């Protein structure tokens, strides 16, 4: 409890503390999604179990309160249950980001994690256009597996990336119906076309919604939030209003990367954010140095700066920007 208080005080005072860490435990994945850039990365030697456990303890001793497991697909790691159990024993909130397709075989993991976030990009049509035939039913099977946990069920959220396909009204309606059917929440984030070094993916324009699509979505969300289905929508419209005229001139949300949050890649390298995962070499040639563990976190302010107005983690920046939002998102839902 004392550590929790210290972490929240540090946040409230604007001091540097790695409140949340996103650990990409593997680049490997059982799917081959159209919009994913990580699948283009070279294979790496992943941290062994003991090193992962030591990493969690290191950050916990310096104020980390939330540990997120991502990938690739984190469920390809056979030791994920052990990692989650250890993080919880240290007093951290645990979040697993998954495509959901492996959950039926690993549903006990759901009984360990505090939160499980399953990526389902709209209804069947848009989801399978991006992730492949059969992936929609496989992800839904993951939702059903968590539902059978009953009393040990984690807080479950469907994460939908709003792209040119999933932002269509019929696809939004389908994903909301799915959330209601399985008694889970749904959260949205926006597809982003840029890379940190301004190299867009070749197919980026296919996935980033237009300003008109974004405006229509924002009006839809505001209507739905006050309607009979509003309880299924996790997002407050305030975040999307703050973005302004996305994607043309989005308002900048102050970035917390390297200040209140960071990312760890599968080798253990500590980076400011997920956009940096395949670009650290660009900064090494400029005389910058990244490191490992909490010491690596302390170097980030000297190694990184970003002038992008919007990225996939803008919502995390928005949430961590206010103590009340942190409590509501991580602890009170």
C-alpha positions as CSV (number, residue, x, y, z in Angstrom):
1,X,0.0,0.0,0.0
2,X,2.8,2.4,0.8
3,X,4.3,1.9,-2.6
4,X,1.0,2.5,-4.2
5,X,0.6,5.8,-2.4
6,X,4.1,6.8,-3.3
7,X,3.5,6.1,-7.0
8,X,0.3,8.1,-7.1
9,X,1.9,11.0,-5.2
10,X,4.8,11.0,-7.7
11,X,2.3,11.0,-10.6
12,X,0.2,13.8,-9.0
13,X,3.3,15.9,-8.6
14,X,4.5,15.3,-12.1
15,X,7.6,13.4,-11.0
16,X,9.2,10.7,-13.1
17,X,8.0,7.2,-12.2
18,X,7.4,4.2,-14.5
19,X,3.8,3.8,-13.4
20,X,2.9,1.4,-16.3
21,X,5.2,-0.9,-18.3
22,X,4.1,-2.6,-21.5
23,X,6.2,-5.8,-22.0
24,X,6.2,-7.2,-25.5
25,X,7.1,-10.6,-24.3
26,X,7.4,-12.0,-27.9
27,X,7.2,-10.8,-31.5
28,X,5.9,-14.2,-32.4
29,X,2.2,-14.6,-33.3
30,X,-0.1,-17.3,-34.4
31,X,-1.8,-14.9,-36.9
32,X,-0.6,-12.9,-39.9
33,X,-2.6,-9.7,-39.6
34,X,-2.6,-7.4,-42.6
35,X,-2.0,-4.1,-40.7
36,X,0.7,-5.4,-38.3
37,X,4.3,-4.1,-38.7
38,X,5.8,-6.4,-36.1
39,X,5.5,-9.4,-38.3
40,X,8.1,-7.8,-40.5
41,X,10.7,-7.8,-37.8
42,X,13.6,-10.3,-37.6
43,X,13.3,-13.1,-34.9
44,X,15.0,-12.2,-31.7
45,X,16.2,-14.1,-28.6
46,X,13.4,-13.6,-26.0
47,X,14.2,-13.1,-22.4
48,X,14.0,-16.3,-20.3
49,X,11.5,-16.7,-17.5
50,X,13.9,-15.8,-14.7
51,X,15.0,-12.6,-16.4
52,X,11.4,-11.6,-17.0
53,X,10.6,-12.1,-13.3
54,X,13.7,-10.1,-12.2
55,X,12.7,-7.3,-14.6
56,X,9.2,-7.1,-13.0
57,X,10.7,-6.9,-9.5
58,X,13.2,-4.3,-10.6
59,X,10.5,-2.0,-11.9
60,X,8.2,-2.7,-9.0
61,X,10.8,-1.5,-6.6
62,X,10.8,1.8,-8.4
63,X,7.1,2.5,-8.5
64,X,5.6,0.5,-11.3
65,X,1.9,-0.3,-10.6
66,X,0.6,-1.7,-13.9
67,X,2.3,-4.4,-16.0
68,X,0.9,-5.1,-19.4
69,X,1.7,-8.2,-21.5
70,X,1.7,-7.7,-25.3
71,X,3.3,-9.0,-28.4
72,X,3.2,-10.3,-31.1
73,X,0.8,-12.6,-29.3
74,X,1.8,-13.0,-25.6
75,X,0.0,-16.3,-25.2
76,X,2.6,-18.0,-27.4
77,X,4.8,-17.8,-24.3
78,X,4.4,-21.0,-22.3
79,X,5.5,-19.2,-19.1
80,X,2.9,-16.4,-19.3
81,X,0.9,-17.7,-16.3
82,X,4.0,-17.7,-14.2
83,X,4.9,-14.1,-15.2
84,X,1.4,-12.9,-14.4
85,X,1.2,-14.7,-11.1
86,X,4.6,-13.1,-10.1
87,X,3.5,-9.6,-11.0
88,X,0.3,-10.0,-9.0
89,X,2.2,-11.2,-6.0
90,X,4.3,-8.1,-6.2
91,X,1.1,-6.0,-6.0
92,X,0.9,-4.9,-9.6
93,X,-2.2,-4.7,-11.8
94,X,-1.8,-7.1,-14.7
95,X,-3.2,-6.7,-18.2
96,X,-3.0,-9.2,-21.1
97,X,-3.4,-7.9,-24.6
98,X,-4.3,-10.8,-26.9
99,X,-6.0,-11.6,-30.2
100,X,-8.1,-14.1,-28.2
101,X,-7.6,-17.1,-30.4
102,X,-5.5,-19.1,-27.9
103,X,-7.6,-18.4,-24.8
104,X,-9.7,-21.5,-25.1
105,X,-6.5,-23.6,-24.4
106,X,-5.2,-21.1,-21.9
107,X,-8.3,-19.8,-20.1
108,X,-6.8,-20.4,-16.7
109,X,-4.6,-17.4,-17.5
110,X,-7.8,-15.3,-17.5
111,X,-8.3,-16.3,-13.9
112,X,-4.9,-14.9,-13.0
113,X,-4.9,-11.6,-14.9
114,X,-6.8,-8.5,-13.6
115,X,-7.7,-7.4,-17.2
116,X,-7.8,-9.1,-20.5
117,X,-8.1,-7.0,-23.7
118,X,-9.1,-9.0,-26.8
119,X,-8.5,-7.3,-30.2
120,X,-11.6,-7.7,-32.4
121,X,-11.6,-5.1,-35.2
122,X,-15.3,-4.6,-35.9
123,X,-17.7,-7.3,-37.0
124,X,-16.8,-10.4,-38.9
125,X,-16.4,-8.7,-42.3
126,X,-13.9,-6.1,-41.2
127,X,-12.1,-8.3,-38.7
128,X,-11.4,-11.1,-41.1
129,X,-10.4,-8.8,-43.9
130,X,-7.6,-7.7,-41.7
131,X,-6.8,-10.8,-39.7
132,X,-7.8,-13.7,-41.9
133,X,-10.6,-16.2,-42.5
134,X,-11.9,-17.9,-39.3
135,X,-10.2,-15.4,-36.9
136,X,-13.5,-13.8,-35.9
137,X,-15.0,-17.0,-34.6
138,X,-11.7,-17.9,-32.9
139,X,-11.6,-14.6,-31.1
140,X,-15.2,-15.0,-30.0
141,X,-14.3,-18.4,-28.7
142,X,-11.8,-16.7,-26.5
143,X,-14.5,-14.4,-25.1
144,X,-16.6,-17.4,-24.4
145,X,-13.8,-19.2,-22.6
146,X,-13.3,-16.2,-20.3
147,X,-17.1,-16.1,-19.7
148,X,-17.0,-19.7,-18.4
149,X,-14.6,-18.6,-15.6
150,X,-17.5,-17.1,-13.7
151,X,-16.2,-15.9,-10.3
152,X,-12.6,-15.7,-11.5
153,X,-13.4,-13.9,-14.7
154,X,-11.1,-11.0,-15.3
155,X,-12.3,-7.6,-16.4
156,X,-12.6,-8.2,-20.1
157,X,-12.6,-5.6,-22.9
158,X,-12.9,-5.8,-26.6
159,X,-10.4,-3.5,-28.2
160,X,-11.4,-2.3,-31.7
161,X,-8.9,-0.5,-33.8
162,X,-10.9,2.0,-35.9
163,X,-9.7,1.7,-39.4
164,X,-11.4,2.4,-42.8
165,X,-13.2,-1.0,-42.5
166,X,-14.1,-1.3,-38.8
167,X,-15.4,2.3,-38.5
168,X,-18.3,1.6,-40.9
169,X,-21.6,1.9,-39.0
170,X,-22.7,-1.7,-39.6
171,X,-19.4,-3.0,-38.2
172,X,-19.7,-0.7,-35.2
173,X,-23.2,-2.0,-34.5
174,X,-22.0,-5.6,-34.8
175,X,-19.2,-5.2,-32.3
176,X,-21.4,-3.5,-29.8
177,X,-23.9,-6.3,-30.1
178,X,-21.1,-8.8,-29.5
179,X,-20.0,-6.9,-26.4
180,X,-23.5,-6.9,-25.0
181,X,-24.0,-10.6,-25.7
182,X,-20.9,-11.5,-23.8
183,X,-21.3,-8.9,-21.0
184,X,-18.0,-7.2,-21.7
185,X,-16.9,-3.6,-22.4
186,X,-15.7,-2.3,-25.7
187,X,-12.9,0.3,-26.2
188,X,-11.8,2.0,-29.4
189,X,-8.5,3.3,-30.7
190,X,-7.6,4.8,-34.0
191,X,-5.4,3.3,-36.7
192,X,-2.4,5.5,-37.3
193,X,-0.5,5.8,-40.5
194,X,2.9,7.0,-39.3
195,X,6.0,5.4,-38.1
196,X,8.3,7.2,-35.7
197,X,10.9,7.9,-38.4
198,X,8.2,9.0,-40.9
199,X,8.3,5.8,-42.9
200,X,4.6,4.9,-43.4
201,X,3.6,1.3,-44.0
202,X,2.9,0.7,-47.7
203,X,-0.7,0.0,-46.9
204,X,-1.2,2.7,-44.3
205,X,-3.6,4.8,-46.3
206,X,-5.9,1.8,-46.5
207,X,-6.3,1.7,-42.7
208,X,-6.3,5.3,-41.4
209,X,-9.9,6.7,-41.2
210,X,-10.6,9.9,-42.9
211,X,-11.6,13.1,-41.1
212,X,-15.2,12.7,-42.2
213,X,-15.3,9.1,-40.9
214,X,-13.8,10.2,-37.6
215,X,-16.4,12.9,-37.2
216,X,-19.2,10.5,-37.9
217,X,-17.8,8.0,-35.4
218,X,-17.5,10.7,-32.7
219,X,-21.2,11.7,-33.2
220,X,-22.1,8.0,-33.1
221,X,-20.2,7.4,-29.8
222,X,-21.8,10.5,-28.2
223,X,-25.3,9.2,-29.2
224,X,-24.6,5.6,-28.1
225,X,-23.1,6.6,-24.8
226,X,-26.3,8.1,-23.5
227,X,-28.5,5.4,-25.1
228,X,-29.6,2.0,-23.8
229,X,-26.3,0.4,-25.1
230,X,-24.1,3.0,-23.5
231,X,-23.0,0.8,-20.6
232,X,-21.1,-1.4,-23.0
233,X,-18.9,1.5,-24.2
234,X,-15.9,1.9,-22.0
235,X,-14.7,5.1,-23.7
236,X,-15.7,8.6,-22.7
237,X,-16.3,10.8,-25.7
238,X,-14.0,13.4,-24.1
239,X,-10.9,11.6,-25.4
240,X,-12.1,11.7,-29.0
241,X,-13.2,15.3,-28.7
242,X,-9.7,16.2,-27.5
243,X,-8.1,14.7,-30.6
244,X,-9.6,17.5,-32.7
245,X,-9.6,17.1,-36.5
246,X,-8.1,13.6,-36.8
247,X,-6.2,12.6,-38.9
248,X,-5.4,15.9,-40.6
249,X,-4.6,18.1,-37.6
250,X,-5.1,16.2,-34.3
251,X,-4.5,18.0,-31.1
252,X,-1.4,16.9,-29.3
253,X,-1.9,15.1,-26.0
254,X,1.1,15.5,-23.8
255,X,3.3,12.3,-24.1
256,X,4.1,10.3,-21.0
257,X,6.6,8.0,-22.7
258,X,9.8,7.8,-20.7
259,X,8.2,9.8,-17.9
260,X,5.3,7.8,-16.6
261,X,5.3,4.7,-18.9
262,X,7.7,2.7,-21.1
263,X,7.9,-0.4,-23.2
264,X,10.2,-3.4,-22.9
265,X,10.9,-5.4,-26.1
266,X,11.3,-9.2,-26.1
267,X,15.1,-9.0,-25.5
268,X,14.6,-6.8,-22.4
269,X,15.6,-3.5,-24.0
270,X,13.7,-0.6,-22.5
271,X,12.2,1.9,-25.0
272,X,9.9,4.9,-24.6
273,X,7.0,3.5,-26.6
274,X,5.9,0.8,-29.0
275,X,6.5,2.9,-32.0
276,X,10.2,2.7,-31.2
277,X,10.4,-1.1,-31.2
278,X,11.9,-1.4,-34.7
279,X,13.9,1.8,-34.7
280,X,16.4,1.8,-31.8
281,X,19.3,1.4,-34.2
282,X,18.6,4.8,-35.7
283,X,19.3,6.4,-32.3
284,X,22.3,4.3,-31.5
285,X,24.1,5.8,-34.6
286,X,23.4,9.2,-33.2
287,X,25.3,8.4,-30.0
288,X,22.2,7.7,-28.0
289,X,22.1,4.6,-25.7
290,X,19.2,2.5,-24.5
291,X,19.5,0.1,-21.6
292,X,17.8,-2.6,-19.6
293,X,15.7,-2.6,-16.4
294,X,14.9,0.5,-14.4
295,X,18.3,1.9,-15.3
296,X,17.3,1.8,-18.9
297,X,14.2,3.7,-18.0
298,X,16.2,6.5,-16.4
299,X,18.1,7.0,-19.7
300,X,15.0,7.6,-21.9
301,X,14.7,11.3,-21.5
302,X,18.2,11.7,-23.0
303,X,17.5,9.3,-25.9
304,X,14.1,10.2,-27.3
305,X,11.9,13.0,-28.3
306,X,8.8,12.9,-30.5
307,X,6.8,15.6,-32.3
308,X,4.0,13.3,-33.5
309,X,0.5,14.6,-32.7
310,X,-1.2,11.2,-32.5
311,X,-0.1,7.6,-32.0
312,X,-1.7,4.3,-30.8
313,X,-0.8,5.2,-27.2
314,X,-2.5,8.6,-27.1
315,X,-5.3,7.1,-25.0
316,X,-2.7,5.9,-22.5
317,X,-1.3,9.4,-22.4
318,X,-4.8,10.8,-21.9
319,X,-5.5,8.4,-19.0
320,X,-2.3,8.8,-17.2
321,X,-2.6,12.6,-17.4
322,X,-5.1,12.7,-14.6
323,X,-5.1,10.7,-11.3
324,X,-8.9,10.2,-11.4
325,X,-8.7,8.7,-14.9
326,X,-6.0,6.3,-13.7
327,X,-8.2,5.1,-10.7
328,X,-11.2,4.7,-12.9
329,X,-9.4,2.9,-15.7
330,X,-7.2,0.5,-13.8
331,X,-9.0,0.1,-10.5
332,X,-12.6,1.1,-10.3
333,X,-14.3,-0.4,-13.4
